[in-house]
Structures are given as C-alpha cells and as structure tokens.
C-alpha cells in the first residue's frame, strides 16, 4: 500500500500535546495577524511554529535548540507522513527564526491567553465573593553578553556585582491556581514597585489583591484601588496611620497619607474623618487596618499590619482577612516553580540578545500557565484543592506526552 503523505511542510504539523488546546491554532493566527509578524514568503519555520517552539523552550529549558525542535515534531510516523529527507533545523536556523518572530507575538499571546482559571467551585480561590490575587517580583539570570548587560544590568556594582545580568519580572498571580495572569519584564535596576504600576490593567472588580510591604506607596495603592479591585497590603512600621475609630472585630479605620504632609496636617485630616467629614482623595485615603501576630511562625511576635479597602468588618472579618493574606505566599511558590522546576535551579536563560531573552521569558510564563491551568481543571474534577496536585508531576506528564508524540529522529 502506498504511504500516505500529509500535505504542507512537516513543521506545519508540530504540536504541543496537551498544551495545544490551551493555545489553539486560531488564537496563534490572531496573534500573528495582530502583531504583523507573518512571514512574507513560505518558510520552513513559520511564525505559528516558532511561537509553539518558544513555549516548548519553557518546557525543556535545559535542552539544546535542536532537541527542543525534535521533541515538537509529533505523530508523523504513525500518521504515515514520515519523510526520510526531513532533518531537524540547525541551531543557527532556529535562532534566525526566533529573531524573525521577535518578542511581540509571544507577549501578545500571553496577554490574550493568561486569564484567571479558577472556577466558582475551585477550592481556596475565593474570599467570600472576591477572587484572591497576589503580586510579587523576582529576577532571572541571563546569558552574560554585552547586549544583555546593557539592557538588563547586573545586581550590585564593582566586585560585588552579580556574576550574570538579570531580567526583573514582576507578576500578578491567581492564588488558588498559581497561574501568572500578568507580568512586566525589565532591567534588574527597576524595582518591583515601579514595574507594578504597569499591571493595574490586570485587576478587575471582584478581585482582592494581596501584596507585601515592599509594594506600598500612597500613589500605587491609589492606582490599584482605582481599578475597582479590593486590596489587602501589608505595610511597614514607617507608614503613618491616622486612627479614625475602632471596629467591632478588633480592626480599625484609619487614614493613609500622601508623603510630605506635616504632623499637624495629618492630625487635622484624621480629626475631620473622625467627625464624619470628607478628606481630599489626593491627600489621604480611608482604609481598614488589621494588626495581628503569628506566634507559631514568628517567635519574636512581630506585628503584621495589613491595610485593606474592605472597610466593613461584617463583609470580611479581621480574622478571615488575616488568614487570606497569607495566601500571598502562593505568588512566591509560583515564581519558584518557574525558576526551579521549569528553568532549572541555578540555570541561566541562554538567549544571547535582550529581545530573545524577553521572548524566552514569555515562553516560560506561557508554559507555566498552561500546566497550572491543566492542574486546576484536574483538581476541580476531583474536588481537590489545586495545592494538593504537584506541579512537578504535572510538568512530567506534559513532557512525557510531548515526548511520546515526538519520538522522531531526523
């Protein structure tokens, strides 16, 4: 019987196994059209293939360029479309194709596809009617090339400078799923608070954003409040609070102030709020304050102070808010999964140019998002909290499926 031949280039049939459903071909085509990266002539490695390839780099961050491509070419032998003269493109050809693709389509795909995945019944996803979200940042080592140093910089200076340049990533995650749904990349000299200002568009009414004290500023707090989402942010001892009145659950209403106000001005504003008067929004804001300690985790009895836009204690009692705040640690767990489990502990993003570093970073985020979405779906079906499902096991499952589909050698 003659061998059936699949139409089109072999690489047109590249797939990512269970990940292909999350980033389907129609979505890739929309992204390609929107970013204008469609190739002018027929190429062996067209844009839609390279987008999938960049995501696969996130799954196989420690593999060579050719090996990642080899693992992608799936099911050709069983489909009767094997061609003996097809060979895996060289590392140079793959690098050139990545350069043609650029950063924009991979970033656009993340922004289009990375949305909260927890459903109404997902365990641990909600505080009452509010979806729990968190924000945090970290940095990734990148290849030590002059171009990467110029764009991203090193931590420290002189003999204390970091061995590698670092790209700074600040991200918003959905706490229950640990799915990253918004991110900003930049030089390591750019602080988390500065990058966070570009993430307000991720937040929507019905969300509760948790943040550590490093993110607090009067201006940034107001910017996130303007999104309609609620906030629960820890603040440091240096932040001035003006007591307005105590509440029934042990929390209290207070004012936070624009920097630079004199002590007398702050006192008068607090008195105005206590008397039921209005205070200028650009000068002070009324918040609810929850103070608590966690003795079994902090033997020194350090006081944790969280301010929130949820001012009604009957809506969310202080104890519930304090408990929910510690879901912020899910952000650190998510970032650690990307750094240690996907990229590999202590590994360096090997892309040699800044644009390819950013492209690879978006691919890592997309790979992590797809696995996390898969785990949430599985947890919901089983009635589990997603925390009970191991990310590493999910990653191995995805890698195994891709490998099973792509056990092909040129």
Secondary structure by P-SEA (a helix, b strand, c coil): ccccccccccccccccccccccccaaaaaaaaaaacccccccccccaaaaaaaaaaaaacccccaaaaaaaaccccccccccccccccccaaaaaaaaaaaccaaaaaaaaacccccccccccccccccbbbbbcccccccccccaaaaacccccccccccccbbbbbbbbcccccccccccccccccccccccccccccccccccbbbbbccccccaaaaaaaaaccbbbbbbbcccbbbbbcccccccbbbbbbbcccccaaaaaaaaaaaaaccccccccbbbbbbbbbbbccccccbbbbbbbccccccccccaaaaaaaaaccaaaaaaaaaaaccccccccccccccaaaaaaaaaaaaaaaaaaaaaaaaaaaaaccccccccaaaaaaaaaaaaaaaccccc
